[in-house]
């Protein structure tokens, strides 16, 4: 069985998207494909095993949450 998923994350600006992309790219290498497009990152996960697929998706989401957290604490510019 082949399992595939596409996860697209959109950020407030391209700078934040680039920070997340570069931070996660090292961890993601060999496990999933990713592409940075301005303020959006697209992740493609493919696996033959459900357990591996779920672990990869879970790791991606947990890592993204950790990296994104400091953005929430930035003062908003008017």
PyMOL commands that set and color helices and strands:
alter all, ss='L'
color gray80, all
select helices_A, chain A and resi 14-28+50-72
alter helices_A, ss='H'
color red, helices_A
select strands_A, chain A and resi 3-10+33-37+40-47
alter strands_A, ss='S'
color yellow, strands_A
deselect
rebuild
show_as cartoon
